[in-house]
Amino acid sequence: MTISNLKYQNNPELWADKMDRQTNVYHVAYAPAIKKAYLFHWGCNLECKGCLCKKEINCMALEENLDVVFRDPRFCPPQTPSAPLSFGKLISLLQDIELTEVAFEGQEASLDPMLPDICCWLKERGCKVILHTNGVAMADASHIDDVIVSLKAITPEIYAGYTCRSNSSLLENFKKYYQAGVNLKAESVFIPGYIDLEETEKIARFIASVDENIPYRMDAYFESGDNPWRPPTPEEMQTALEVARKHLKNVYCTQQTKQNLSKADLLYEVVRLY
């Protein structure tokens, strides 16, 4: 370990001073089979029209949420989480389980003022730390292993129309994460007629301009929020993959086509810790 990683162990007073501070974490899920935890954060610096949190704010892999993709968004009431966890409560949850990997999910984890401390505590335990981020704000990556950036769109007008914000800082921060030496990945949502083949190719070209070996994941849009868009067909997703693979070496997609999932369909069980 480095000296910075040992700062809590060598300074109990600093540790105690942080225990009552609030994080932005409102939900914690856990996959025992792979010893991985998922920390869900509330608060965002974008207003994405297709945000999943307009439909479900907790982990989609929980048994009660396996129908999320096919829920009618018109009948989903607005959701807000209960009070977020304190730093002390969060680490008390995590220290009682076997843990090798932690992913920061939910809304925008980079806005959590306790993010550097949570990451530092996890690295002390030898955990792999994965940050999912929209990239608008630059997180301290000194204790983060993987950074997965949601690029959403490259064309400024499309990005602003979807998120109500400029993507200028996002594109610069994507390059900064790469220069920082983290294991960088990219993702976007494929929306027919909106963030479609032309925009997908622009996203792939931008990623390739940084490094053609950066992995790129396309998620098939499913209905969330009050939007006019439809989900893509499997054939459309396959075409999108082919377009992106003209520029990148590692491209894949996710799409749920089975309407009635059960626990047996999952690679591993995910349970709620909080």
WOQUI-V28128 format. One record per residue. N is the residue number from 1. PHI is phi in degrees with one decimal (* if undefined). Layout:
N:PHI + N:PHI
//
This chain:
1:* + 2:-83.5 + 3:-60.7 + 4:-64.7 + 5:-67.7 + 6:-95.7 + 7:-63.2 + 8:-72.6 + 9:-65.3 + 10:-91.6 + 11:-140.7 + 12:-56.2 + 13:-65.9 + 14:-64.1 + 15:-59.9 + 16:-60.9 + 17:-66.1 + 18:-98.0 + 19:-61.3 + 20:-91.1 + 21:-73.0 + 22:-80.6 + 23:-94.4 + 24:-98.0 + 25:-81.2 + 26:-116.2 + 27:-152.9 + 28:-129.1 + 29:-116.2 + 30:-149.0 + 31:-108.8 + 32:-58.9 + 33:-63.2 + 34:-112.7 + 35:55.1 + 36:-121.9 + 37:-110.3 + 38:-125.3 + 39:-103.5 + 40:-101.9 + 41:-106.9 + 42:-108.1 + 43:106.2 + 44:-146.0 + 45:-106.0 + 46:-126.3 + 47:-127.5 + 48:-65.1 + 49:-67.0 + 50:-105.2 + 51:-58.6 + 52:-59.0 + 53:-67.2 + 54:-76.8 + 55:-118.6 + 56:-156.3 + 57:-101.1 + 58:-105.0 + 59:-57.8 + 60:-69.4 + 61:-86.2 + 62:-64.7 + 63:-56.6 + 64:-74.4 + 65:-113.8 + 66:-69.8 + 67:-99.0 + 68:-55.4 + 69:-56.6 + 70:-103.6 + 71:-68.2 + 72:-76.3 + 73:-64.2 + 74:-70.0 + 75:-112.1 + 76:-105.3 + 77:-68.3 + 78:-57.5 + 79:-118.3 + 80:-135.0 + 81:-77.9 + 82:-73.2 + 83:-56.5 + 84:-70.1 + 85:-78.4 + 86:-74.1 + 87:-58.4 + 88:-63.1 + 89:-65.0 + 90:-62.1 + 91:-71.2 + 92:-68.3 + 93:-66.4 + 94:-77.7 + 95:-75.5 + 96:-93.4 + 97:-124.4 + 98:-72.0 + 99:-143.3 + 100:-121.6 + 101:-151.6 + 102:-136.8 + 103:-114.1 + 104:-94.6 + 105:-131.3 + 106:85.5 + 107:-85.0 + 108:-112.9 + 109:-66.9 + 110:-64.7 + 111:-85.4 + 112:-71.6 + 113:-64.6 + 114:-96.5 + 115:-55.4 + 116:-58.8 + 117:-71.7 + 118:-61.9 + 119:-62.0 + 120:-61.8 + 121:-62.0 + 122:-66.0 + 123:-66.4 + 124:-59.9 + 125:-83.7 + 126:81.8 + 127:-83.6 + 128:-78.8 + 129:-115.8 + 130:-122.5 + 131:-105.3 + 132:-95.1 + 133:-147.5 + 134:-83.8 + 135:78.9 + 136:-67.4 + 137:-103.7 + 138:-91.7 + 139:-84.8 + 140:-70.5 + 141:-96.1 + 142:-65.2 + 143:-122.4 + 144:-119.3 + 145:-90.4 + 146:-116.3 + 147:-123.2 + 148:-110.6 + 149:-102.3 + 150:-86.3 + 151:-82.7 + 152:62.7 + 153:-162.7 + 154:-101.2 + 155:-60.5 + 156:-55.2 + 157:-67.2 + 158:-68.2 + 159:-61.5 + 160:-65.4 + 161:-66.1 + 162:-84.5 + 163:-113.6 + 164:65.3 + 165:-153.8 + 166:-75.0 + 167:-101.8 + 168:-63.2 + 169:-69.5 + 170:-58.3 + 171:-64.8 + 172:-70.0 + 173:-67.3 + 174:-58.3 + 175:-67.1 + 176:-65.9 + 177:-61.6 + 178:-62.8 + 179:-66.1 + 180:-73.9 + 181:88.2 + 182:-74.3 + 183:-78.9 + 184:-92.9 + 185:-133.5 + 186:-129.4 + 187:-148.9 + 188:-157.7 + 189:-108.8 + 190:-91.8 + 191:-124.8 + 192:-55.2 + 193:79.8 + 194:-135.2 + 195:-94.4 + 196:-110.9 + 197:-62.9 + 198:-62.5 + 199:-71.6 + 200:-60.3 + 201:-66.8 + 202:-64.3 + 203:-62.8 + 204:-62.2 + 205:-64.0 + 206:-63.5 + 207:-59.0 + 208:-63.6 + 209:-66.4 + 210:-89.4 + 211:-171.5 + 212:-68.8 + 213:-91.5 + 214:-65.0 + 215:-65.3 + 216:-131.9 + 217:-113.3 + 218:-105.4 + 219:-100.0 + 220:-71.7 + 221:-62.0 + 222:-127.9 + 223:-59.9 + 224:-152.5 + 225:83.8 + 226:-94.1 + 227:-128.2 + 228:-89.4 + 229:-80.8 + 230:-112.6 + 231:-68.3 + 232:-75.9 + 233:-81.8 + 234:-57.0 + 235:-66.3 + 236:-65.8 + 237:-65.9 + 238:-65.2 + 239:-64.2 + 240:-62.2 + 241:-60.0 + 242:-63.6 + 243:-64.7 + 244:-67.6 + 245:-71.5 + 246:-68.8 + 247:-119.7 + 248:-126.0 + 249:-92.0 + 250:-135.5 + 251:-128.3 + 252:-148.8 + 253:-138.4 + 254:-124.5 + 255:-159.7 + 256:-93.3 + 257:-111.5 + 258:-84.1 + 259:-80.6 + 260:-112.8 + 261:-78.4 + 262:-132.3 + 263:-57.4 + 264:-65.7 + 265:-81.7 + 266:-84.7 + 267:-68.3 + 268:-157.5 + 269:-76.5 + 270:-120.7 + 271:-120.7 + 272:-88.1 + 273:-97.6 + 274:-155.2
//
